[in-house]
Amino acid sequence: MSQEDRNEGESSFRDEGFARQLLGMARSLMAAPERNQFLLLAFALCAVVGATAFGQIKLNAWNHPFYDALARKDMEEFLRQLWNFALIAGGLLILNVAQIWLNQMTKLKLRSRLTRNLIDLWLGPTRAFRLANAGEIGVNPDQRIHEDARHLVELTTDLGVGLLQATLLLICFIGVLWVLSEGVALTLFGYRADIPGYMVWAALLYSGAASWMSWRVGRPLIAINAERYSREADLRFALVRANERNDAIAFYGGEEDEKQRLRNELEPVLSIMRRLVSGVTRLTWVTAGYGWFTIVAPIVVAAPGFFSGDLSLGGLMMVVGAFNQVQLALRWFVDNFSVIADWRATMIRISMFRRALIELDSLGDKSGRIERVVNEADMIQFDDLRVSSASTCTRLSERHVTIKPGERILIIARSSAGRSNFFSAIAGLWPWGSGRISVPEPASMMFMSSRPYLPPGSLRTALAYPAPVSNFPEAAFAEALDRIGLSHLKPGLDSLRRWDRELGGDEQQSLHFARLLLHKPRWILINEALDALDEETRAIVLDIFTLELAGATVLNVGRPDTQNGFFSRVLHLIDDPGGERLAPRPEAPAIAASPGAPVATSTNASYPG
């Protein structure tokens, strides 16, 4: 798949806009069974944050008598105010602990809902298969479901609570600061100007200028962070692939080649991180500069009132405290812009991923669809079947084919992609093309792909998959292993291990066929799996089809050399030069794709476009 195809796959899901993304997430949240828990946590957080804001007002008011007592050197009042401070600080400490607990519980509940929702969407019928062939949007879904979802939940909770706290502090202290501004006048060159709410306007002007500068300087960080997550996912995929294929790499002495590949994957990550460092550094000049000046800004603004005698030391400190709270609330955007940029980039990745999963069924609408039906006649029929992809169209050499129970059919195709798409079409995973496929009840069919799958867990679980172990007699598992020539695995039937790593390719394929002895399907459809077996194991499998599974229909999509007199009929899958190709999707601006950056894929099929 070319870089243009990968970018097109990602870009076909346009950025919906911030409001629609938030609305989509909110709808998903409100549809959750845990909705009442979310609402209860949100209410509790609002109550705690509101109580904390009230405590901050009390603490700010405490400045006036405390500093006045210091100015008067009044020891009795000084001690009384220390006791008052202890009461206020103790209450705020309890509220802080409660807020942290509620914050963490909110993250836990949101993480649970979002991750479960993404998993349910991803593993909907045929979606994971189609997504894997959808270009960049389908690369490394584990990164989006695990890391991106975790990151989005944590940032959303922290930013949401921070914004709520800043808003409540602003509402509370802007009134306090307005009242306190009555004792502060602007004096320039001997002229006194009494401006209503002078300190409020000063705080608004100060924080507004800082927010505008932060937005101007930090806005590029959104796109940079989005690209960074995409490139980080590619690097992680490459590392996992190298680790899982370390034996083959060692046998071939390919360590140097793999080092170079990993360096090539690392370079885009380092490049985007260098851009990120430059962007954060530029933003820090703004945020840190305003932060340092904040230390003296309220004193400078309120100094005329203090020097004119309108404010006492306690009054000055109270005005400074209120000013700091107001400008701190207004500066929330400034202080958190880099985090907001990170959150926005993560939101884009998650919302695009969710939308892609939801809209996968509508992709390729402009292309023809294969009609796939379930019949009651207990047979497979192909009528004028053509299977389309972006590069080719394939069809059977015979226009009408009927496969009856007990038949053994070999379908030969020139290309691996043609075989895979045809096999996927029979299973209902690849709907693009034309004609009609009629199949028996799905429960009577078992599909065996070229890549065997062993789920995590015990070997007994892997043999029973996808049915539960309890569906089969306990002795049946050992008998299946004996029959397929894997008797040495019987002691490990109940061992919990990574069997997909411990067993070789031949053993995994053999287990794939041993699974048939347990399920005894009436229709067995195979895609190149027989081709991967050695001669001895293949002979055992064909003998199983002749004896234990004598009544089953076997349809094998594979190479000519698998005939060996076993198959009663041979069909040919050929290219159809005049057949319909999948129409390319309309172009759209890519959001998280980097031209020229390598993207890992693991499929051999083409998706629409």
C-alpha positions as CSV (number, residue, x, y, z in Angstrom):
1,M,0.0,0.0,0.0
2,S,1.4,3.3,-1.0
3,Q,1.8,6.4,1.2
4,E,-0.9,8.1,-0.9
5,D,-3.3,5.2,-0.1
6,R,-2.5,5.3,3.5
7,N,-3.0,9.1,3.7
8,E,-6.2,8.7,1.8
9,G,-7.5,6.1,4.2
10,E,-7.0,8.4,7.1
11,S,-8.2,11.5,5.3
12,S,-11.5,10.0,4.2
13,F,-12.7,10.5,7.7
14,R,-12.8,14.3,7.9
15,D,-12.3,16.4,11.0
16,E,-15.9,16.9,12.1
17,G,-15.2,20.0,14.1
18,F,-14.6,20.5,17.8
19,A,-18.3,20.8,18.8
20,R,-19.4,17.7,16.9
21,Q,-16.6,15.7,18.4
22,L,-17.5,16.7,21.9
23,L,-21.2,16.0,21.2
24,G,-20.4,12.6,19.9
25,M,-18.3,11.7,23.0
26,A,-21.0,13.1,25.3
27,R,-23.8,11.1,23.6
28,S,-21.7,7.9,24.0
29,L,-21.2,8.8,27.7
30,M,-24.9,9.4,28.3
31,A,-25.8,6.1,26.6
32,A,-23.6,4.2,29.0
33,P,-25.1,2.0,31.7
34,E,-22.9,3.9,34.2
35,R,-24.5,7.2,33.3
36,N,-25.9,7.8,36.8
37,Q,-22.5,7.1,38.3
38,F,-20.9,9.7,36.0
39,L,-23.6,12.3,36.9
40,L,-23.1,11.6,40.6
41,L,-19.4,12.0,40.3
42,A,-19.8,15.2,38.3
43,F,-22.2,16.6,40.9
44,A,-19.9,15.7,43.8
45,L,-16.9,17.3,42.0
46,C,-18.9,20.5,41.4
47,A,-19.9,20.6,45.1
48,V,-16.3,20.0,46.3
49,V,-14.9,22.6,43.9
50,G,-17.5,25.1,44.9
51,A,-16.8,24.5,48.6
52,T,-13.1,24.9,47.9
53,A,-13.8,28.3,46.1
54,F,-15.7,29.4,49.2
55,G,-12.8,28.4,51.4
56,Q,-10.5,30.4,49.1
57,I,-12.6,33.5,49.7
58,K,-12.4,33.0,53.4
59,L,-8.7,32.5,53.2
60,N,-8.3,35.7,51.2
61,A,-10.4,37.7,53.7
62,W,-8.2,36.3,56.4
63,N,-5.3,38.3,54.9
64,H,-6.8,41.6,56.0
65,P,-6.9,41.1,59.8
66,F,-3.7,39.0,59.9
67,Y,-1.4,41.5,58.2
68,D,-3.1,44.4,60.1
69,A,-2.2,42.6,63.3
70,L,1.4,42.3,62.1
71,A,1.5,46.0,61.3
72,R,0.1,46.9,64.7
73,K,2.3,44.3,66.5
74,D,-0.8,42.9,68.2
75,M,0.2,39.5,69.5
76,E,-3.2,38.5,70.8
77,E,-4.9,39.2,67.4
78,F,-2.0,37.6,65.6
79,L,-2.5,34.3,67.5
80,R,-6.2,34.4,67.1
81,Q,-5.7,34.8,63.3
82,L,-3.3,31.8,63.3
83,W,-6.0,29.7,64.8
84,N,-8.5,30.9,62.2
85,F,-5.9,30.0,59.5
86,A,-5.6,26.5,60.9
87,L,-9.4,26.0,60.7
88,I,-9.6,27.3,57.2
89,A,-6.5,25.4,56.0
90,G,-7.8,22.2,57.6
91,G,-11.1,22.5,55.8
92,L,-9.4,23.1,52.5
93,L,-7.1,20.1,53.1
94,I,-10.1,17.8,53.5
95,L,-11.7,19.3,50.4
96,N,-8.4,18.8,48.4
97,V,-8.2,15.2,49.4
98,A,-11.8,14.6,48.5
99,Q,-11.3,16.4,45.1
100,I,-8.3,14.1,44.3
101,W,-10.3,11.0,45.1
102,L,-13.2,12.1,43.0
103,N,-10.8,13.1,40.2
104,Q,-9.2,9.6,40.1
105,M,-12.6,7.8,40.3
106,T,-13.8,9.9,37.4
107,K,-10.8,8.9,35.4
108,L,-11.4,5.2,36.2
109,K,-15.1,5.3,35.2
110,L,-14.4,7.3,32.0
111,R,-11.5,5.0,31.0
112,S,-13.7,2.0,31.5
113,R,-16.5,3.4,29.4
114,L,-14.4,4.8,26.6
115,T,-12.2,1.7,26.2
116,R,-15.1,-0.7,26.3
117,N,-16.9,1.4,23.7
118,L,-13.9,1.4,21.4
119,I,-13.4,-2.4,21.8
120,D,-17.1,-3.0,21.1
121,L,-17.0,-0.9,18.0
122,W,-13.7,-2.3,16.8
123,L,-14.7,-6.0,17.3
124,G,-18.1,-5.6,15.7
125,P,-18.9,-8.1,12.9
126,T,-16.2,-7.8,10.2
127,R,-15.1,-4.3,11.4
128,A,-11.6,-5.2,12.6
129,F,-11.0,-6.9,9.3
130,R,-12.2,-4.0,7.2
131,L,-10.4,-1.4,9.4
132,A,-7.1,-3.2,8.9
133,N,-7.4,-2.5,5.2
134,A,-8.7,1.1,5.5
135,G,-5.3,2.8,5.3
136,E,-3.6,4.9,8.0
137,I,-6.8,5.1,10.1
138,G,-6.6,1.3,10.6
139,V,-2.9,1.1,11.5
140,N,-2.1,0.3,15.1
141,P,-5.7,0.3,16.6
142,D,-4.1,-0.9,19.8
143,Q,-2.4,2.5,20.2
144,R,-5.7,4.3,19.9
145,I,-7.7,2.0,22.1
146,H,-5.1,1.7,24.9
147,E,-2.7,4.7,25.0
148,D,-4.8,7.4,23.3
149,A,-7.9,6.5,25.3
150,R,-6.0,6.6,28.5
151,H,-4.4,9.9,27.7
152,L,-7.6,11.5,26.6
153,V,-9.4,10.4,29.8
154,E,-6.7,11.8,32.0
155,L,-6.4,15.1,30.2
156,T,-10.1,15.5,29.9
157,T,-10.7,15.0,33.6
158,D,-7.8,17.2,34.7
159,L,-8.6,20.0,32.3
160,G,-12.4,19.8,33.1
161,V,-11.8,20.0,36.8
162,G,-9.3,22.8,36.3
163,L,-11.7,24.8,34.1
164,L,-14.5,24.3,36.6
165,Q,-12.3,25.5,39.4
166,A,-11.0,28.5,37.5
167,T,-14.6,29.5,36.5
168,L,-15.9,29.3,40.1
169,L,-12.9,31.2,41.4
170,L,-13.5,33.9,38.8
171,I,-17.2,34.2,39.6
172,C,-16.4,34.4,43.3
173,F,-13.4,36.7,43.3
174,I,-14.4,39.1,40.6
175,G,-17.1,40.5,42.8
176,V,-14.7,40.7,45.8
177,L,-12.1,42.4,43.6
178,W,-14.7,44.9,42.3
179,V,-15.6,45.9,45.9
180,L,-12.0,46.2,46.9
181,S,-11.2,48.3,43.9
182,E,-13.1,51.2,45.5
183,G,-10.1,51.9,47.7
184,V,-7.7,51.9,44.7
185,A,-7.3,54.8,42.3
186,L,-5.1,55.2,39.2
187,T,-2.6,58.0,39.8
188,L,-0.5,59.2,36.9
189,F,1.7,62.4,37.0
190,G,-0.2,63.8,40.0
191,Y,-3.6,63.2,38.5
192,R,-6.0,60.8,40.3
193,A,-8.6,58.8,38.3
194,D,-11.3,56.9,40.2
195,I,-12.2,54.0,37.8
196,P,-15.0,51.7,39.0
197,G,-13.6,48.2,39.2
198,Y,-10.1,49.4,38.4
199,M,-8.4,46.2,39.6
200,V,-10.9,44.0,37.7
201,W,-10.2,45.7,34.4
202,A,-6.5,45.5,35.1
203,A,-6.8,41.7,35.7
204,L,-8.9,41.3,32.5
205,L,-6.5,43.2,30.4
206,Y,-3.4,41.4,31.8
207,S,-4.9,37.9,31.4
208,G,-6.5,38.6,28.1
209,A,-3.2,39.7,26.6
210,A,-1.5,36.6,28.0
211,S,-4.2,34.3,26.6
212,W,-4.1,35.9,23.1
213,M,-0.3,35.6,23.0
214,S,-0.4,31.9,24.1
215,W,-3.0,31.0,21.5
216,R,-1.0,32.7,18.7
217,V,2.3,31.0,19.7
218,G,1.0,27.6,20.8
219,R,-1.7,26.8,18.2
220,P,0.7,24.7,16.0
221,L,1.2,22.3,18.9
222,I,-2.1,20.7,18.2
223,A,-1.1,19.4,14.8
224,I,2.4,18.5,16.0
225,N,1.1,16.4,18.9
226,A,-1.4,14.6,16.6
227,E,1.5,13.6,14.2
228,R,3.7,12.7,17.1
229,Y,1.2,10.1,18.4
230,S,0.9,8.6,14.9
231,R,4.6,8.2,14.5
232,E,5.0,6.9,18.1
233,A,2.5,4.1,17.2
234,D,4.5,3.2,14.2
235,L,7.7,2.9,16.2
236,R,6.0,0.7,18.8
237,F,4.6,-1.6,16.1
238,A,8.1,-2.0,14.6
239,L,9.6,-2.8,18.0
240,V,6.9,-5.4,18.7
241,R,7.3,-7.0,15.3
242,A,11.1,-7.3,15.7
243,N,10.6,-8.9,19.2
244,E,8.1,-11.4,17.9
245,R,10.3,-12.3,14.9
246,N,13.6,-12.4,16.9
247,D,14.3,-16.0,16.1
248,A,14.1,-15.6,12.3
249,I,16.2,-12.4,12.6
250,A,18.9,-14.3,14.5
251,F,18.9,-17.2,12.1
252,Y,19.4,-15.0,9.1
253,G,21.9,-12.8,10.9
254,G,19.7,-9.8,10.1
255,E,20.3,-7.8,13.2
256,E,22.0,-4.9,11.3
257,D,19.1,-4.7,8.9
258,E,16.6,-4.6,11.7
259,K,18.6,-2.0,13.5
260,Q,18.4,0.2,10.4
261,R,14.7,-0.4,10.0
262,L,14.1,0.6,13.6
263,R,16.4,3.7,13.2
264,N,14.2,4.6,10.2
265,E,11.1,4.3,12.3
266,L,12.8,6.3,15.2
267,E,13.9,9.2,13.0
268,P,10.3,10.5,12.3
269,V,9.6,10.3,16.0
270,L,12.8,12.3,16.9
271,S,12.0,14.8,14.1
272,I,8.5,15.5,15.4
273,M,9.8,15.7,19.0
274,R,12.4,18.3,17.8
275,R,9.5,20.3,16.4
276,L,7.6,19.8,19.6
277,V,10.5,21.0,21.7
278,S,10.8,24.2,19.6
279,G,7.0,24.8,19.9
280,V,6.9,24.3,23.6
281,T,10.0,26.5,24.1
282,R,8.4,29.3,22.2
283,L,5.2,28.9,24.3
284,T,7.2,28.9,27.5
285,W,8.6,32.3,26.7
286,V,5.1,33.6,26.9
287,T,3.7,31.6,29.8
288,A,6.8,31.8,32.0
289,G,7.3,35.5,31.2
290,Y,3.7,36.4,32.3
291,G,4.2,34.0,35.3
292,W,7.2,35.9,36.6
293,F,5.6,39.3,36.1
294,T,2.5,38.1,38.0
295,I,4.6,38.1,41.2
296,V,4.7,42.0,41.2
297,A,1.9,42.9,38.8
298,P,-0.9,43.1,41.4
299,I,1.3,45.1,43.8
300,V,2.3,47.5,41.1
301,V,-1.4,48.0,40.1
302,A,-2.6,48.5,43.7
303,A,0.5,50.5,44.9
304,P,-1.1,53.9,44.3
305,G,-3.9,53.2,46.8
306,F,-1.4,52.0,49.4
307,F,1.0,54.9,49.0
308,S,-2.0,57.4,49.1
309,G,-3.1,55.9,52.4
310,D,-6.4,54.5,51.1
311,L,-5.2,51.0,51.7
312,S,-3.6,49.5,54.8
313,L,-1.0,46.7,54.6
314,G,-3.7,44.2,55.3
315,G,-6.0,45.8,52.7
316,L,-3.2,45.8,50.2
317,M,-2.5,42.1,50.7
318,M,-6.2,41.3,50.5
319,V,-6.5,43.2,47.2
320,V,-3.3,41.4,45.9
321,G,-4.8,38.1,46.9
322,A,-8.1,38.7,45.1
323,F,-6.3,40.0,42.1
324,N,-4.1,36.9,41.9
325,Q,-7.2,34.7,42.2
326,V,-9.0,36.5,39.4
327,Q,-6.0,36.7,37.0
328,L,-5.1,33.0,37.9
329,A,-8.6,32.0,36.8
330,L,-8.4,34.1,33.7
331,R,-4.9,32.7,33.0
332,W,-6.1,29.1,33.1
333,F,-6.0,29.1,29.3
334,V,-2.4,30.4,29.3
335,D,-1.1,28.0,31.8
336,N,-2.7,25.0,30.2
337,F,-2.4,25.8,26.5
338,S,0.3,23.1,25.8
339,V,-1.9,20.6,27.7
340,I,-5.0,21.7,25.7
341,A,-3.1,21.3,22.5
342,D,-2.1,17.8,23.6
343,W,-5.8,17.0,24.6
344,R,-7.1,18.4,21.3
345,A,-4.7,16.2,19.3
346,T,-5.7,13.1,21.2
347,M,-9.4,14.0,20.8
348,I,-8.9,14.2,17.1
349,R,-7.3,10.7,17.0
350,I,-10.0,9.1,19.1
351,S,-13.0,10.8,17.5
352,M,-11.7,10.0,14.0
353,F,-11.1,6.4,15.1
354,R,-14.6,6.1,16.5
355,R,-16.2,7.7,13.4
356,A,-14.2,5.4,11.1
357,L,-15.5,2.3,13.0
358,I,-19.1,3.6,13.0
359,E,-19.0,4.5,9.2
360,L,-17.0,1.4,8.0
361,D,-20.2,-0.2,6.8
362,S,-20.9,2.8,4.4
363,L,-17.5,2.7,2.8
364,G,-17.5,1.7,-0.9
365,D,-21.2,2.6,-1.3
366,K,-20.5,3.7,-4.9
367,S,-19.2,0.3,-5.7
368,G,-21.3,-2.8,-6.4
369,R,-22.1,-5.2,-3.6
370,I,-22.1,-9.0,-3.6
371,E,-25.5,-10.5,-2.6
372,R,-24.8,-13.0,0.2
373,V,-27.8,-15.1,1.4
374,V,-28.3,-18.1,3.6
375,N,-30.3,-20.9,2.0
376,E,-32.2,-23.8,3.4
377,A,-31.1,-26.2,0.6
378,D,-27.9,-27.0,2.4
379,M,-25.5,-26.1,-0.5
380,I,-23.2,-23.4,-1.7
381,Q,-24.0,-21.6,-4.9
382,F,-22.1,-19.0,-6.9
383,D,-24.1,-17.1,-9.5
384,D,-22.2,-14.6,-11.8
385,L,-19.8,-13.9,-8.9
386,R,-17.2,-11.2,-9.3
387,V,-15.0,-10.0,-6.5
388,S,-13.7,-6.4,-6.9
389,S,-10.7,-4.7,-5.4
390,A,-9.0,-1.4,-6.2
391,S,-6.5,-3.1,-8.5
392,T,-8.4,-6.0,-10.1
393,C,-11.6,-7.9,-10.5
394,T,-11.7,-11.7,-10.3
395,R,-14.4,-14.2,-11.1
396,L,-14.9,-18.0,-11.4
397,S,-14.3,-19.5,-14.8
398,E,-17.9,-21.0,-14.5
399,R,-20.8,-18.5,-14.3
400,H,-23.0,-20.8,-12.1
401,V,-21.5,-23.2,-9.6
402,T,-23.3,-25.4,-7.1
403,I,-21.5,-27.3,-4.4
404,K,-23.4,-30.1,-2.7
405,P,-22.8,-31.7,0.6
406,G,-19.9,-34.1,0.7
407,E,-18.1,-32.7,-2.3
408,R,-14.4,-31.8,-2.3
409,I,-13.6,-28.7,-4.3
410,L,-10.3,-27.1,-5.1
411,I,-10.4,-23.5,-6.3
412,I,-7.1,-22.4,-8.0
413,A,-6.2,-18.7,-8.3
414,R,-3.2,-17.0,-9.8
415,S,-2.6,-14.4,-7.1
416,S,-2.7,-14.6,-3.3
417,A,-4.7,-11.4,-3.1
418,G,-7.3,-12.9,-5.4
419,R,-7.6,-16.0,-3.3
420,S,-7.9,-14.0,-0.1
421,N,-10.5,-11.6,-1.4
422,F,-12.6,-14.5,-2.8
423,F,-12.3,-16.5,0.5
424,S,-13.3,-13.4,2.5
425,A,-16.3,-12.8,0.1
426,I,-17.6,-16.3,0.9
427,A,-17.3,-15.5,4.6
428,G,-19.2,-12.2,4.1
429,L,-16.1,-10.1,5.1
430,W,-15.5,-8.7,1.6
431,P,-18.8,-7.4,0.1
432,W,-17.5,-5.5,-2.9
433,G,-18.2,-7.0,-6.3
434,S,-21.3,-8.4,-8.0
435,G,-23.3,-11.6,-8.3
436,R,-24.7,-13.8,-5.6
437,I,-23.3,-16.2,-3.0
438,S,-25.7,-18.6,-1.3
439,V,-24.4,-20.5,1.7
440,P,-25.9,-22.9,4.3
441,E,-26.5,-22.0,7.9
442,P,-23.4,-20.3,9.3
443,A,-23.3,-22.6,12.4
444,S,-22.5,-25.5,10.1
445,M,-19.5,-23.8,8.4
446,M,-15.9,-23.4,9.6
447,F,-13.5,-21.1,7.9
448,M,-9.7,-21.8,8.1
449,S,-7.5,-18.9,7.0
450,S,-3.9,-19.1,6.0
451,R,-2.9,-17.6,9.3
452,P,-4.0,-19.8,12.3
453,Y,-5.2,-18.1,15.4
454,L,-4.5,-19.4,18.9
455,P,-6.2,-17.3,21.6
456,P,-4.4,-16.6,24.8
457,G,-5.0,-19.2,27.5
458,S,-4.7,-22.9,27.8
459,L,-4.2,-25.3,24.8
460,R,-7.6,-26.8,25.6
461,T,-9.2,-23.3,25.2
462,A,-7.4,-22.8,21.9
463,L,-8.7,-26.2,20.6
464,A,-12.3,-25.4,21.6
465,Y,-12.2,-21.9,20.2
466,P,-14.6,-20.1,19.6
467,A,-16.9,-22.4,21.6
468,P,-16.5,-22.9,25.4
469,V,-14.4,-25.9,26.6
470,S,-17.5,-27.4,28.3
471,N,-19.1,-28.1,24.9
472,F,-16.8,-31.1,24.4
473,P,-15.9,-34.3,26.3
474,E,-12.6,-34.0,28.2
475,A,-11.1,-37.0,26.4
476,A,-11.8,-35.5,23.0
477,F,-9.0,-33.0,23.3
478,A,-6.3,-35.6,23.9
479,E,-7.8,-37.8,21.1
480,A,-7.6,-34.8,18.7
481,L,-4.0,-34.2,19.5
482,D,-3.1,-37.9,19.1
483,R,-4.9,-38.0,15.7
484,I,-3.2,-35.0,14.3
485,G,0.3,-36.2,15.4
486,L,0.7,-33.8,18.4
487,S,0.7,-36.3,21.2
488,H,3.7,-34.5,22.9
489,L,1.4,-31.5,23.6
490,K,-1.1,-33.5,25.8
491,P,0.7,-32.8,29.1
492,G,0.3,-29.0,28.5
493,L,-3.4,-29.1,27.6
494,D,-4.3,-27.0,30.7
495,S,-1.1,-24.9,30.8
496,L,-1.6,-21.1,30.5
497,R,1.1,-20.1,28.0
498,R,1.6,-18.0,24.9
499,W,1.2,-21.0,22.6
500,D,1.3,-18.8,19.5
501,R,4.9,-18.1,20.5
502,E,6.0,-21.5,21.8
503,L,4.7,-23.5,18.9
504,G,6.1,-23.5,15.4
505,G,4.1,-22.7,12.3
506,D,3.5,-26.3,11.4
507,E,2.3,-27.1,14.9
508,Q,-0.1,-24.2,14.9
509,Q,-1.5,-25.2,11.6
510,S,-1.9,-28.7,12.8
511,L,-3.8,-27.5,15.9
512,H,-6.0,-25.5,13.4
513,F,-7.0,-28.8,11.8
514,A,-7.3,-30.6,15.2
515,R,-10.0,-28.1,16.0
516,L,-12.1,-29.6,13.2
517,L,-12.2,-33.0,15.0
518,L,-13.9,-31.3,18.0
519,H,-16.4,-29.1,16.1
520,K,-17.1,-31.5,13.2
521,P,-18.5,-28.9,10.9
522,R,-20.4,-30.0,7.8
523,W,-18.8,-27.4,5.6
524,I,-15.1,-26.7,5.8
525,L,-13.7,-23.8,3.8
526,I,-9.9,-23.5,3.7
527,N,-7.7,-20.7,2.4
528,E,-4.1,-21.9,1.7
529,A,-3.9,-23.6,5.0
530,L,-3.3,-27.0,3.4
531,D,-0.5,-25.5,1.4
532,A,1.4,-24.7,4.6
533,L,1.5,-28.2,5.9
534,D,4.4,-30.6,5.4
535,E,3.7,-33.8,3.4
536,E,3.2,-36.0,6.5
537,T,0.8,-33.7,8.2
538,R,-1.1,-33.1,5.0
539,A,-1.6,-36.8,4.5
540,I,-3.0,-37.1,8.1
541,V,-5.4,-34.2,7.4
542,L,-6.6,-35.7,4.2
543,D,-7.1,-39.0,6.0
544,I,-9.2,-37.2,8.6
545,F,-11.4,-35.8,5.8
546,T,-11.8,-39.3,4.4
547,L,-12.6,-41.0,7.8
548,E,-13.8,-38.9,10.7
549,L,-15.1,-36.0,8.6
550,A,-16.2,-38.1,5.6
551,G,-19.6,-36.4,5.3
552,A,-18.2,-32.9,5.4
553,T,-17.8,-30.7,2.3
554,V,-14.3,-29.4,1.8
555,L,-13.7,-26.3,-0.3
556,N,-10.0,-25.4,-0.5
557,V,-8.7,-22.2,-2.1
558,G,-5.1,-23.0,-2.8
559,R,-2.4,-24.0,-5.3
560,P,-2.5,-26.7,-7.9
561,D,0.0,-28.9,-6.1
562,T,-2.6,-29.6,-3.4
563,Q,-4.7,-31.8,-5.6
564,N,-3.1,-35.3,-5.1
565,G,-6.3,-37.0,-6.3
566,F,-8.2,-35.9,-3.2
567,F,-10.4,-33.2,-4.8
568,S,-13.3,-34.3,-6.9
569,R,-13.7,-31.0,-8.8
570,V,-11.3,-28.1,-9.7
571,L,-12.5,-24.6,-10.3
572,H,-10.5,-21.7,-11.5
573,L,-10.5,-18.1,-10.2
574,I,-9.4,-15.8,-13.1
575,D,-8.9,-12.1,-13.7
576,D,-11.8,-10.3,-15.3
577,P,-10.3,-7.4,-17.3
578,G,-13.7,-5.9,-18.0
579,G,-15.0,-6.2,-14.4
580,E,-15.7,-3.4,-12.1
581,R,-12.9,-2.0,-9.9
582,L,-13.6,-0.3,-6.6
583,A,-14.0,3.5,-7.2
584,P,-11.4,5.6,-5.3
585,R,-12.7,7.7,-2.4
586,P,-12.8,11.5,-2.8
587,E,-9.8,13.2,-1.5
588,A,-9.8,15.1,1.8
589,P,-7.2,16.9,3.9
590,A,-5.2,14.5,6.1
591,I,-5.3,15.3,9.8
592,A,-2.7,13.0,11.4
593,A,-0.7,11.8,8.5
594,S,2.9,12.8,7.7
595,P,3.9,12.6,4.0
596,G,6.8,10.3,3.5
597,A,6.6,8.8,7.0
598,P,6.6,5.0,7.1
599,V,3.4,3.3,8.3
600,A,3.3,-0.3,9.3
601,T,0.7,-2.6,7.7
602,S,0.1,-6.3,7.9
603,T,-2.5,-7.0,5.3
604,N,-2.4,-8.3,1.8
605,A,-5.8,-7.1,0.7
606,S,-6.9,-3.8,-0.8
607,Y,-9.7,-1.7,0.6
608,P,-11.9,0.6,-1.4
609,G,-9.8,3.3,-3.0
